[in-house]
Amino acid sequence: MEQINVEARMNIGDSIGTGGSAVAESRTLLTKRIVARRLGVCPRTVERLIAAGTFPRAMMVGSARRWEPSDVDRFIARLNAERTMVEVVR
């Protein structure tokens, strides 16, 4: 599967002088191919949405773009809401 888990380490307490401790946070990010599947389009369409500035910003993991699932879900919900409004107006 093309979802990836990313671990981000943050030092908590360094700024307040407590010595800090490392806390690991793990989360799942989506590839362009998975995003395209969720949207029901081809990966090139995702690229077009990005170029048009209508798609949520991606995180860069190395040189690869990755998206938070919640950002993609909000985008889909917004599209569905817009589609519903257009149908009601007709």
Beta strands, then each sheet from edge to edge (+ up, - down):
strand 1: 4-12
strand 2: 21-29
strand 3: 59-61
strand 4: 64-66
sheet 1: 1+ 2-
sheet 2: 3+ 4-
end
